[in-house]
Amino acid sequence: MAINIQIYSNANSSSKSISFEFVGDVLSPSTPPYESNVGATSYYFKATTNAKQDDNVAFPPRVVRGLSELVLAGQKQRIVNTANAYSDIRSMVVDYVADYIWGHDADLYSSGVTKQNPMQF
């Protein structure tokens, strides 16, 4: 199962897409343990985009193994300064999309992450 998210820039009249490819049976957020039912060695989802950062550097694919894998070096969520695991799949996808669009400073929220520039439109 995959979802594709289109992001449109009014200022540049252009759009970019991000694809989230889920693997196996993704359980609903109301069913613990909120993990993919495909075994410990398989990934939960893979996020990819052909968009580039505003310095013309390609975004690498992101492989995520569960709701506890936070976007900023596994240490923090992007939108809020918290080290809590995501509460549901929707929140996680929104946070990863926000990180692609806006990027982040080096060591944002003391996460130990290196700088990532915003998405280029």
N, CA, C and O atoms as a printed pandas DataFrame, in Angstrom:
     atom_number atom_name residue_name chain_id  residue_number  x_coord  y_coord  z_coord
0              1         N          MET        A               1    0.854   -1.174    0.000
1              2        CA          MET        A               1    0.000    0.000    0.000
2              3         C          MET        A               1    0.894    1.229    0.000
3              4         O          MET        A               1    1.906    1.263    0.700
4              5         N          ALA        A               2    0.530    2.225   -0.771
5              6        CA          ALA        A               2    1.299    3.470   -0.818
6              7         C          ALA        A               2    0.352    4.654   -0.857
7              8         O          ALA        A               2   -0.765    4.563   -1.368
8              9         N          ILE        A               3    0.815    5.760   -0.311
9             10        CA          ILE        A               3    0.094    7.018   -0.464
10            11         C          ILE        A               3    1.055    8.030   -1.067
11            12         O          ILE        A               3    2.247    8.037   -0.760
12            13         N          ASN        A               4    0.524    8.868   -1.915
13            14        CA          ASN        A               4    1.313    9.929   -2.523
14            15         C          ASN        A               4    0.725   11.258   -2.090
15            16         O          ASN        A               4   -0.485   11.472   -2.170
16            17         N          ILE        A               5    1.593   12.148   -1.630
17            18        CA          ILE        A               5    1.160   13.456   -1.174
18            19         C          ILE        A               5    1.726   14.498   -2.128
19            20         O          ILE        A               5    2.933   14.551   -2.367
20            21         N          GLN        A               6    0.837   15.328   -2.668
21            22        CA          GLN        A               6    1.240   16.414   -3.555
22            23         C          GLN        A               6    1.296   17.705   -2.747
23            24         O          GLN        A               6    0.357   18.024   -2.018
24            25         N          ILE        A               7    2.380   18.440   -2.873
25            26        CA          ILE        A               7    2.546   19.717   -2.191
26            27         C          ILE        A               7    2.634   20.788   -3.276
27            28         O          ILE        A               7    3.481   20.717   -4.166
28            29         N          TYR        A               8    1.753   21.776   -3.189
29            30        CA          TYR        A               8    1.698   22.821   -4.209
30            31         C          TYR        A               8    2.226   24.130   -3.641
31            32         O          TYR        A               8    1.884   24.506   -2.520
32            33         N          SER        A               9    3.055   24.821   -4.409
33            34        CA          SER        A               9    3.573   26.136   -4.033
34            35         C          SER        A               9    2.850   27.198   -4.837
35            36         O          SER        A               9    3.010   27.267   -6.056
36            37         N          ASN        A              10    2.047   28.035   -4.168
37            38        CA          ASN        A              10    1.372   29.137   -4.848
38            39         C          ASN        A              10    2.378   30.140   -5.404
39            40         O          ASN        A              10    2.200   30.664   -6.503
40            41         N          ALA        A              11    3.423   30.400   -4.647
41            42        CA          ALA        A              11    4.419   31.393   -5.050
42            43         C          ALA        A              11    5.137   30.991   -6.340
43            44         O          ALA        A              11    5.474   31.848   -7.157
44            45         N          ASN        A              12    5.369   29.693   -6.523
45            46        CA          ASN        A              12    6.112   29.223   -7.686
46            47         C          ASN        A              12    5.249   28.492   -8.706
47            48         O          ASN        A              12    5.747   28.063   -9.746
48            49         N          SER        A              13    3.969   28.348   -8.418
49            50        CA          SER        A              13    3.041   27.619   -9.296
50            51         C          SER        A              13    3.609   26.263   -9.705
51            52         O          SER        A              13    3.563   25.885  -10.876
52            53         N          SER        A              14    4.139   25.547   -8.735
53            54        CA          SER        A              14    4.679   24.213   -9.007
54            55         C          SER        A              14    4.320   23.274   -7.863
55            56         O          SER        A              14    3.980   23.709   -6.763
56            57         N          SER        A              15    4.402   21.992   -8.144
57            58        CA          SER        A              15    4.091   21.011   -7.104
58            59         C          SER        A              15    5.184   19.953   -7.046
59            60         O          SER        A              15    5.890   19.697   -8.022
60            61         N          LYS        A              16    5.297   19.357   -5.888
61            62        CA          LYS        A              16    6.240   18.262   -5.632
62            63         C          LYS        A              16    5.452   17.146   -4.959
63            64         O          LYS        A              16    4.401   17.392   -4.369
64            65         N          SER        A              17    5.956   15.929   -5.047
65            66        CA          SER        A              17    5.256   14.812   -4.408
66            67         C          SER        A              17    6.188   14.048   -3.483
67            68         O          SER        A              17    7.401   13.993   -3.683
68            69         N          ILE        A              18    5.580   13.467   -2.474
69            70        CA          ILE        A              18    6.272   12.582   -1.542
70            71         C          ILE        A              18    5.462   11.294   -1.510
71            72         O          ILE        A              18    4.237   11.328   -1.394
72            73         N          SER        A              19    6.144   10.166   -1.613
73            74        CA          SER        A              19    5.478    8.868   -1.611
74            75         C          SER        A              19    5.822    8.122   -0.326
75            76         O          SER        A              19    6.986    8.046    0.067
76            77         N          PHE        A              20    4.800    7.574    0.321
77            78        CA          PHE        A              20    4.975    6.734    1.504
78            79         C          PHE        A              20    4.521    5.330    1.142
79            80         O          PHE        A              20    3.332    5.092    0.928
80            81         N          GLU        A              21    5.452    4.415    1.074
81            82        CA          GLU        A              21    5.165    3.024    0.717
82            83         C          GLU        A              21    5.143    2.194    1.993
83            84         O          GLU        A              21    6.170    2.026    2.651
84            85         N          PHE        A              22    3.978    1.681    2.337
85            86        CA          PHE        A              22    3.826    0.867    3.541
86            87         C          PHE        A              22    4.039   -0.599    3.197
87            88         O          PHE        A              22    3.742   -1.041    2.088
88            89         N          VAL        A              23    4.552   -1.335    4.153
89            90        CA          VAL        A              23    4.844   -2.748    3.937
90            91         C          VAL        A              23    4.017   -3.591    4.898
91            92         O          VAL        A              23    3.888   -3.259    6.077
92            93         N          GLY        A              24    3.466   -4.670    4.393
93            94        CA          GLY        A              24    2.744   -5.613    5.238
94            95         C          GLY        A              24    1.419   -5.048    5.715
95            96         O          GLY        A              24    0.888   -4.097    5.142
96            97         N          ASP        A              25    0.907   -5.636    6.751
97            98        CA          ASP        A              25   -0.366   -5.227    7.316
98            99         C          ASP        A              25   -0.126   -4.143    8.347
99           100         O          ASP        A              25    0.336   -4.426    9.452
100          101         N          VAL        A              26   -0.433   -2.912    7.998
101          102        CA          VAL        A              26   -0.306   -1.811    8.943
102          103         C          VAL        A              26   -1.540   -1.841    9.829
103          104         O          VAL        A              26   -2.668   -1.740    9.346
104          105         N          LEU        A              27   -1.319   -1.978   11.102
105          106        CA          LEU        A              27   -2.434   -2.060   12.037
106          107         C          LEU        A              27   -3.005   -0.682   12.314
107          108         O          LEU        A              27   -2.301    0.321   12.195
108          109         N          SER        A              28   -4.249   -0.627   12.673
109          110        CA          SER        A              28   -4.877    0.655   12.971
110          111         C          SER        A              28   -4.303    1.219   14.268
111          112         O          SER        A              28   -3.814    0.464   15.108
112          113         N          PRO        A              29   -4.358    2.556   14.440
113          114        CA          PRO        A              29   -3.801    3.171   15.644
114          115         C          PRO        A              29   -4.446    2.693   16.934
115          116         O          PRO        A              29   -3.858    2.830   18.007
116          117         N          SER        A              30   -5.639    2.138   16.845
117          118        CA          SER        A              30   -6.304    1.672   18.066
118          119         C          SER        A              30   -5.893    0.259   18.446
119          120         O          SER        A              30   -6.349   -0.269   19.460
120          121         N          THR        A              31   -5.040   -0.352   17.644
121          122        CA          THR        A              31   -4.611   -1.720   17.907
122          123         C          THR        A              31   -3.142   -1.756   18.300
123          124         O          THR        A              31   -2.280   -1.592   17.437
124          125         N          PRO        A              32   -2.825   -1.967   19.592
125          126        CA          PRO        A              32   -1.420   -2.056   20.001
126          127         C          PRO        A              32   -0.748   -3.207   19.279
127          128         O          PRO        A              32   -1.449   -4.168   18.961
128          129         N          PRO        A              33    0.516   -3.201   18.997
129          130        CA          PRO        A              33    1.502   -2.206   19.435
130          131         C          PRO        A              33    1.804   -1.132   18.404
131          132         O          PRO        A              33    2.899   -0.570   18.436
132          133         N          TYR        A              34    0.896   -0.818   17.496
133          134        CA          TYR        A              34    1.068    0.236   16.499
134          135         C          TYR        A              34    2.200   -0.055   15.527
135          136         O          TYR        A              34    2.769    0.877   14.958
136          137         N          GLU        A              35    2.528   -1.266   15.331
137          138        CA          GLU        A              35    3.655   -1.618   14.465
138          139         C          GLU        A              35    3.173   -2.434   13.270
139          140         O          GLU        A              35    2.078   -2.996   13.283
140          141         N          SER        A              36    3.994   -2.486   12.261
141          142        CA          SER        A              36    3.698   -3.306   11.101
142          143         C          SER        A              36    3.737   -4.771   11.519
143          144         O          SER        A              36    4.533   -5.156   12.375
144          145         N          ASN        A              37    2.894   -5.571   10.924
145          146        CA          ASN        A              37    2.791   -6.977   11.290
146          147         C          ASN        A              37    3.618   -7.844   10.332
147          148         O          ASN        A              37    3.154   -8.894    9.886
148          149         N          VAL        A              38    4.840   -7.405   10.020
149          150        CA          VAL        A              38    5.635   -8.127    9.041
150          151         C          VAL        A              38    6.956   -8.644    9.601
151          152         O          VAL        A              38    7.771   -9.167    8.842
152          153         N          GLY        A              39    7.187   -8.518   10.870
153          154        CA          GLY        A              39    8.404   -9.037   11.468
154          155         C          GLY        A              39    9.427   -7.948   11.744
155          156         O          GLY        A              39    9.379   -6.868   11.155
156          157         N          ALA        A              40   10.338   -8.244   12.634
157          158        CA          ALA        A              40   11.282   -7.248   13.125
158          159         C          ALA        A              40   12.269   -6.774   12.062
159          160         O          ALA        A              40   12.797   -5.667   12.176
160          161         N          THR        A              41   12.529   -7.567   11.045
161          162        CA          THR        A              41   13.533   -7.171   10.057
162          163         C          THR        A              41   12.941   -6.374    8.898
163          164         O          THR        A              41   13.689   -5.880    8.054
164          165         N          SER        A              42   11.642   -6.240    8.837
165          166        CA          SER        A              42   11.005   -5.518    7.738
166          167         C          SER        A              42   10.709   -4.078    8.131
167          168         O          SER        A              42   10.568   -3.772    9.315
168          169         N          TYR        A              43   10.613   -3.191    7.140
169          170        CA          TYR        A              43   10.316   -1.804    7.470
170          171         C          TYR        A              43    8.829   -1.536    7.511
171          172         O          TYR        A              43    8.026   -2.306    6.983
172          173         N          TYR        A              44    8.478   -0.452    8.133
173          174        CA          TYR        A              44    7.101   -0.013    8.339
174          175         C          TYR        A              44    6.643    0.788    7.133
175          176         O          TYR        A              44    5.615    0.482    6.530
176          177         N          PHE        A              45    7.414    1.822    6.781
177          178        CA          PHE        A              45    7.191    2.518    5.527
178          179         C          PHE        A              45    8.495    3.129    5.034
179          180         O          PHE        A              45    9.448    3.327    5.788
180          181         N          LYS        A              46    8.497    3.418    3.734
181          182        CA          LYS        A              46    9.633    4.085    3.117
182          183         C          LYS        A              46    9.106    5.352    2.470
183          184         O          LYS        A              46    8.160    5.308    1.683
184          185         N          ALA        A              47    9.724    6.493    2.805
185          186        CA          ALA        A              47    9.341    7.780    2.234
186          187         C          ALA        A              47   10.367    8.175    1.191
187          188         O          ALA        A              47   11.570    8.184    1.454
188          189         N          THR        A              48    9.879    8.501    0.005
189          190        CA          THR        A              48   10.769    8.925   -1.076
190          191         C          THR        A              48   10.174   10.128   -1.791
191          192         O          THR        A              48    8.961   10.341   -1.787
192          193         N          THR        A              49   11.052   10.905   -2.401
193          194        CA          THR        A              49   10.637   12.029   -3.229
194          195         C          THR        A              49   11.714   12.304   -4.262
195          196         O          THR        A              49   12.900   12.088   -4.014
196          197         N          ASN        A              50   11.291   12.781   -5.419
197          198        CA          ASN        A              50   12.279   13.193   -6.410
198          199         C          ASN        A              50   12.556   14.690   -6.306
199          200         O          ASN        A              50   13.343   15.231   -7.083
200          201         N          ALA        A              51   11.917   15.358   -5.356
201          202        CA          ALA        A              51   12.187   16.771   -5.100
202          203         C          ALA        A              51   13.589   16.915   -4.540
203          204         O          ALA        A              51   14.181   15.951   -4.054
204          205         N          LYS        A              52   14.110   18.127   -4.613
205          206        CA          LYS        A              52   15.436   18.403   -4.072
206          207         C          LYS        A              52   15.344   19.481   -3.009
207          208         O          LYS        A              52   14.369   20.229   -2.937
208          209         N          GLN        A              53   16.384   19.544   -2.182
209          210        CA          GLN        A              53   16.483   20.609   -1.202
210          211         C          GLN        A              53   16.790   21.906   -1.937
211          212         O          GLN        A              53   17.207   21.871   -3.094
212          213         N          ASP        A              54   16.592   23.041   -1.292
213          214        CA          ASP        A              54   16.784   24.316   -1.981
214          215         C          ASP        A              54   18.241   24.604   -2.354
215          216         O          ASP        A              54   18.520   25.605   -3.014
216          217         N          ASP        A              55   19.167   23.744   -1.942
217          218        CA          ASP        A              55   20.560   23.859   -2.387
218          219         C          ASP        A              55   20.852   22.844   -3.499
219          220         O          ASP        A              55   22.010   22.577   -3.818
220          221         N          ASN        A              56   19.787   22.284   -4.083
221          222        CA          ASN        A              56   19.832   21.345   -5.210
222          223         C          ASN        A              56   20.386   19.957   -4.843
223          224         O          ASN        A              56   20.829   19.220   -5.724
224          225         N          VAL        A              57   20.365   19.603   -3.576
225          226        CA          VAL        A              57   20.794   18.283   -3.113
226          227         C          VAL        A              57   19.554   17.394   -2.982
227          228         O          VAL        A              57   18.541   17.810   -2.421
228          229         N          ALA        A              58   19.641   16.181   -3.498
229          230        CA          ALA        A              58   18.509   15.245   -3.441
230          231         C          ALA        A              58   18.246   14.796   -2.003
231          232         O          ALA        A              58   19.167   14.670   -1.195
232          233         N          PHE        A              59   16.969   14.558   -1.706
233          234        CA          PHE        A              59   16.604   13.982   -0.416
234          235         C          PHE        A              59   16.860   12.479   -0.465
235          236         O          PHE        A              59   16.461   11.828   -1.430
236          237         N          PRO        A              60   17.512   11.911    0.546
237          238        CA          PRO        A              60   17.671   10.456    0.559
238          239         C          PRO        A              60   16.353    9.788    0.954
239          240         O          PRO        A              60   15.531   10.417    1.620
240          241         N          PRO        A              61   16.130    8.537    0.563
241          242        CA          PRO        A              61   14.943    7.819    1.039
242          243         C          PRO        A              61   15.001    7.674    2.562
243          244         O          PRO        A              61   16.083    7.592    3.144
244          245         N          ARG        A              62   13.854    7.643    3.184
245          246        CA          ARG        A              62   13.789    7.443    4.634
246          247         C          ARG        A              62   13.047    6.145    4.902
247          248         O          ARG        A              62   11.911    5.963    4.464
248          249         N          VAL        A              63   13.689    5.264    5.611
249          250        CA          VAL        A              63   13.078    3.989    5.985
250          251         C          VAL        A              63   12.745    4.055    7.466
251          252         O          VAL        A              63   13.615    4.322    8.295
252          253         N          VAL        A              64   11.482    3.811    7.796
253          254        CA          VAL        A              64   10.982    3.954    9.157
254          255         C          VAL        A              64   10.427    2.617    9.618
255          256         O          VAL        A              64    9.717    1.946    8.869
256          257         N          ARG        A              65   10.742    2.229   10.830
257          258        CA          ARG        A              65   10.362    0.905   11.325
258          259         C          ARG        A              65    9.258    0.899   12.372
259          260         O          ARG        A              65    8.894   -0.168   12.865
260          261         N          GLY        A              66    8.720    2.051   12.722
261          262        CA          GLY        A              66    7.629    2.065   13.688
262          263         C          GLY        A              66    7.351    3.459   14.201
263          264         O          GLY        A              66    8.098    4.391   13.900
264          265         N          LEU        A              67    6.293    3.617   14.968
265          266        CA          LEU        A              67    5.882    4.924   15.465
266          267         C          LEU        A              67    6.865    5.531   16.450
267          268         O          LEU        A              67    6.778    6.720   16.756
268          269         N          SER        A              68    7.787    4.742   16.943
269          270        CA          SER        A              68    8.776    5.289   17.874
270          271         C          SER        A              68    9.991    5.863   17.155
271          272         O          SER        A              68   10.856    6.452   17.803
272          273         N          GLU        A              69   10.084    5.708   15.824
273          274        CA          GLU        A              69   11.197    6.289   15.066
274          275         C          GLU        A              69   10.878    7.733   14.716
275          276         O          GLU        A              69   10.129    8.007   13.778
276          277         N          LEU        A              70   11.443    8.637   15.467
277          278        CA          LEU        A              70   11.159   10.051   15.303
278          279         C          LEU        A              70   11.994   10.634   14.164
279          280         O          LEU        A              70   13.100   10.165   13.895
280          281         N          VAL        A              71   11.467   11.646   13.508
281          282        CA          VAL        A              71   12.064   12.182   12.288
282          283         C          VAL        A              71   13.445   12.794   12.504
283          284         O          VAL        A              71   14.301   12.678   11.627
284          285         N          LEU        A              72   13.684   13.429   13.624
285          286        CA          LEU        A              72   14.956   14.103   13.865
286          287         C          LEU        A              72   15.934   13.163   14.550
287          288         O          LEU        A              72   16.002   13.106   15.778
288          289         N          ALA        A              73   16.682   12.433   13.754
289          290        CA          ALA        A              73   17.722   11.510   14.243
290          291         C          ALA        A              73   17.178   10.509   15.256
291          292         O          ALA        A              73   17.919   10.020   16.108
292          293         N          GLY        A              74   15.888   10.205   15.164
293          294        CA          GLY        A              74   15.277    9.274   16.102
294          295         C          GLY        A              74   15.114    9.839   17.497
295          296         O          GLY        A              74   14.757    9.116   18.428
296          297         N          GLN        A              75   15.377   11.144   17.648
297          298        CA          GLN        A              75   15.370   11.758   18.976
298          299         C          GLN        A              75   14.153   12.643   19.258
299          300         O          GLN        A              75   13.672   12.699   20.390
300          301         N          LYS        A              76   13.659   13.330   18.234
301          302        CA          LYS        A              76   12.576   14.296   18.442
302          303         C          LYS        A              76   11.619   14.286   17.248
303          304         O          LYS        A              76   11.986   13.902   16.137
304          305         N          GLN        A              77   10.384   14.721   17.509
305          306        CA          GLN        A              77    9.453   14.983   16.426
306          307         C          GLN        A              77    9.820   16.325   15.798
307          308         O          GLN        A              77   10.447   17.151   16.462
308          309         N          ARG        A              78    9.453   16.564   14.556
309          310        CA          ARG        A              78    9.833   17.780   13.841
310          311         C          ARG        A              78    8.960   18.978   14.217
311          312         O          ARG        A              78    9.484   20.063   14.471
312          313         N          ILE        A              79    7.653   18.799   14.254
313          314        CA          ILE        A              79    6.745   19.921   14.450
314          315         C          ILE        A              79    6.762   20.424   15.886
315          316         O          ILE        A              79    6.658   21.627   16.127
316          317         N          VAL        A              80    6.893   19.519   16.829
317          318        CA          VAL        A              80    6.917   19.909   18.246
318          319         C          VAL        A              80    8.180   19.371   18.903
319          320         O          VAL        A              80    8.745   18.371   18.459
320          321         N          ASN        A              81    8.607   20.027   19.941
321          322        CA          ASN        A              81    9.809   19.632   20.661
322          323         C          ASN        A              81    9.464   18.545   21.672
323          324         O          ASN        A              81    9.340   18.811   22.867
324          325         N          THR        A              82    9.310   17.314   21.178
325          326        CA          THR        A              82    8.997   16.203   22.067
326          327         C          THR        A              82    9.745   14.948   21.631
327          328         O          THR        A              82    9.982   14.719   20.445
328          329         N          ALA        A              83   10.103   14.153   22.615
329          330        CA          ALA        A              83   10.759   12.878   22.334
330          331         C          ALA        A              83    9.773   11.721   22.438
331          332         O          ALA        A              83   10.175   10.558   22.403
332          333         N          ASN        A              84    8.482   12.035   22.566
333          334        CA          ASN        A              84    7.457   10.992   22.654
334          335         C          ASN        A              84    7.263   10.325   21.299
335          336         O          ASN        A              84    7.417   10.961   20.256
336          337         N          ALA        A              85    6.928    9.052   21.320
337          338        CA          ALA        A              85    6.601    8.335   20.084
338          339         C          ALA        A              85    5.340    8.949   19.478
339          340         O          ALA        A              85    4.538    9.563   20.183
340          341         N          TYR        A              86    5.175    8.781   18.183
341          342        CA          TYR        A              86    3.963    9.268   17.528
342          343         C          TYR        A              86    2.777    8.475   18.050
343          344         O          TYR        A              86    2.899    7.288   18.353
344          345         N          SER        A              87    1.624    9.137   18.155
345          346        CA          SER        A              87    0.439    8.465   18.690
346          347         C          SER        A              87   -0.333    7.716   17.610
347          348         O          SER        A              87   -1.125    6.825   17.918
348          349         N          ASP        A              88   -0.108    8.072   16.338
349          350        CA          ASP        A              88   -0.803    7.400   15.248
350          351         C          ASP        A              88   -0.039    7.611   13.942
351          352         O          ASP        A              88    0.864    8.445   13.869
352          353         N          ILE        A              89   -0.403    6.862   12.927
353          354        CA          ILE        A              89    0.285    6.911   11.638
354          355         C          ILE        A              89    0.124    8.283   10.987
355          356         O          ILE        A              89    1.074    8.806   10.405
356          357         N          ARG        A              90   -1.059    8.862   11.078
357          358        CA          ARG        A              90   -1.306   10.172   10.481
358          359         C          ARG        A              90   -0.348   11.219   11.025
359          360         O          ARG        A              90    0.249   11.967   10.251
360          361         N          SER        A              91   -0.190   11.285   12.334
361          362        CA          SER        A              91    0.718   12.255   12.958
362          363         C          SER        A              91    2.144   12.067   12.472
363          364         O          SER        A              91    2.869   13.035   12.238
364          365         N          MET        A              92    2.530   10.827   12.327
365          366        CA          MET        A              92    3.880   10.521   11.880
366          367         C          MET        A              92    4.099   10.991   10.440
367          368         O          MET        A              92    5.110   11.629   10.149
368          369         N          VAL        A              93    3.177   10.687    9.548
369          370        CA          VAL        A              93    3.307   11.083    8.153
370          371         C          VAL        A              93    3.326   12.607    8.035
371          372         O          VAL        A              93    4.134   13.152    7.282
372          373         N          VAL        A              94    2.456   13.300    8.762
373          374        CA          VAL        A              94    2.421   14.763    8.741
374          375         C          VAL        A              94    3.762   15.335    9.191
375          376         O          VAL        A              94    4.253   16.294    8.594
376          377         N          ASP        A              95    4.357   14.767   10.227
377          378        CA          ASP        A              95    5.638   15.250   10.745
378          379         C          ASP        A              95    6.752   15.047    9.721
379          380         O          ASP        A              95    7.591   15.929    9.535
380          381         N          TYR        A              96    6.767   13.900    9.063
381          382        CA          TYR        A              96    7.783   13.626    8.041
382          383         C          TYR        A              96    7.598   14.565    6.841
383          384         O          TYR        A              96    8.587   15.050    6.291
384          385         N          VAL        A              97    6.367   14.826    6.429
385          386        CA          VAL        A              97    6.109   15.757    5.328
386          387         C          VAL        A              97    6.576   17.160    5.711
387          388         O          VAL        A              97    7.216   17.837    4.906
388          389         N          ALA        A              98    6.269   17.597    6.916
389          390        CA          ALA        A              98    6.706   18.916    7.385
390          391         C          ALA        A              98    8.223   19.037    7.338
391          392         O          ALA        A              98    8.753   20.088    6.977
392          393         N          ASP        A              99    8.913   17.982    7.696
393          394        CA          ASP        A              99   10.369   18.017    7.677
394          395         C          ASP        A              99   10.908   18.118    6.259
395          396         O          ASP        A              99   11.896   18.812    6.021
396          397         N          TYR        A             100   10.273   17.436    5.319
397          398        CA          TYR        A             100   10.669   17.571    3.912
398          399         C          TYR        A             100   10.458   19.016    3.429
399          400         O          TYR        A             100   11.337   19.581    2.779
400          401         N          ILE        A             101    9.313   19.608    3.738
401          402        CA          ILE        A             101    8.973   20.936    3.229
402          403         C          ILE        A             101    9.849   22.024    3.846
403          404         O          ILE        A             101   10.437   22.828    3.123
404          405         N          TRP        A             102    9.940   22.053    5.167
405          406        CA          TRP        A             102   10.613   23.151    5.852
406          407         C          TRP        A             102   12.068   22.879    6.203
407          408         O          TRP        A             102   12.813   23.807    6.519
408          409         N          GLY        A             103   12.481   21.615    6.150
409          410        CA          GLY        A             103   13.847   21.302    6.547
410          411         C          GLY        A             103   14.049   21.524    8.038
411          412         O          GLY        A             103   13.084   21.668    8.787
412          413         N          HIS        A             104   15.298   21.553    8.461
413          414        CA          HIS        A             104   15.587   21.810    9.870
414          415         C          HIS        A             104   17.034   22.267   10.027
415          416         O          HIS        A             104   17.903   21.930    9.222
416          417         N          ASP        A             105   17.267   23.034   11.073
417          418        CA          ASP        A             105   18.614   23.477   11.418
418          419         C          ASP        A             105   19.395   22.310   11.996
419          420         O          ASP        A             105   18.819   21.324   12.457
420          421         N          ALA        A             106   20.694   22.435   11.963
421          422        CA          ALA        A             106   21.534   21.421   12.603
422          423         C          ALA        A             106   21.184   21.371   14.079
423          424         O          ALA        A             106   21.020   22.406   14.726
424          425         N          ASP        A             107   21.071   20.170   14.602
425          426        CA          ASP        A             107   20.810   19.944   16.023
426          427         C          ASP        A             107   19.495   20.559   16.512
427          428         O          ASP        A             107   19.404   20.993   17.660
428          429         N          LEU        A             108   18.478   20.599   15.647
429          430        CA          LEU        A             108   17.177   21.150   16.032
430          431         C          LEU        A             108   16.635   20.445   17.261
431          432         O          LEU        A             108   16.610   19.216   17.310
432          433         N          TYR        A             109   16.204   21.203   18.247
433          434        CA          TYR        A             109   15.674   20.688   19.515
434          435         C          TYR        A             109   16.681   19.773   20.227
435          436         O          TYR        A             109   16.283   18.850   20.937
436          437         N          SER        A             110   17.967   20.025   20.041
437          438        CA          SER        A             110   19.020   19.200   20.657
438          439         C          SER        A             110   18.899   17.733   20.271
439          440         O          SER        A             110   19.124   16.842   21.090
440          441         N          SER        A             111   18.541   17.495   19.015
441          442        CA          SER        A             111   18.319   16.126   18.547
442          443         C          SER        A             111   19.576   15.467   18.004
443          444         O          SER        A             111   19.608   14.250   17.825
444          445         N          GLY        A             112   20.618   16.260   17.737
445          446        CA          GLY        A             112   21.834   15.706   17.162
446          447         C          GLY        A             112   21.759   15.534   15.651
447          448         O          GLY        A             112   22.649   14.924   15.058
448          449         N          VAL        A             113   20.719   16.056   15.018
449          450        CA          VAL        A             113   20.522   15.899   13.583
450          451         C          VAL        A             113   21.375   16.940   12.823
451          452         O          VAL        A             113   21.616   18.043   13.314
452          453         N          THR        A             114   21.818   16.557   11.624
453          454        CA          THR        A             114   22.525   17.507   10.771
454          455         C          THR        A             114   21.508   18.333    9.992
455          456         O          THR        A             114   20.345   17.948    9.865
456          457         N          LYS        A             115   21.958   19.467    9.476
457          458        CA          LYS        A             115   21.052   20.384    8.781
458          459         C          LYS        A             115   20.446   19.725    7.534
459          460         O          LYS        A             115   21.110   18.975    6.819
460          461         N          GLN        A             116   19.166   20.032    7.300
461          462        CA          GLN        A             116   18.487   19.663    6.059
462          463         C          GLN        A             116   17.786   20.898    5.543
463          464         O          GLN        A             116   16.980   21.492    6.260
464          465         N          ASN        A             117   18.071   21.298    4.322
465          466        CA          ASN        A             117   17.456   22.488    3.743
466          467         C          ASN        A             117   16.007   22.217    3.371
467          468         O          ASN        A             117   15.605   21.063    3.222
468          469         N          PRO        A             118   15.214   23.293    3.220
469          470        CA          PRO        A             118   13.829   23.143    2.797
470          471         C          PRO        A             118   13.718   22.605    1.380
471          472         O          PRO        A             118   14.686   22.616    0.620
472          473         N          MET        A             119   12.532   22.136    1.038
473          474        CA          MET        A             119   12.261   21.620   -0.301
474          475         C          MET        A             119   12.294   22.758   -1.317
475          476         O          MET        A             119   11.782   23.848   -1.062
476          477         N          GLN        A             120   12.898   22.492   -2.458
477          478        CA          GLN        A             120   12.982   23.461   -3.541
478          479         C          GLN        A             120   11.751   23.339   -4.440
479          480         O          GLN        A             120   11.382   22.240   -4.854
480          481         N          PHE        A             121   11.121   24.476   -4.737
481          482        CA          PHE        A             121    9.960   24.479   -5.636
482          483         C          PHE        A             121   10.286   25.199   -6.913
483          484         O          PHE        A             121    9.435   25.307   -7.795
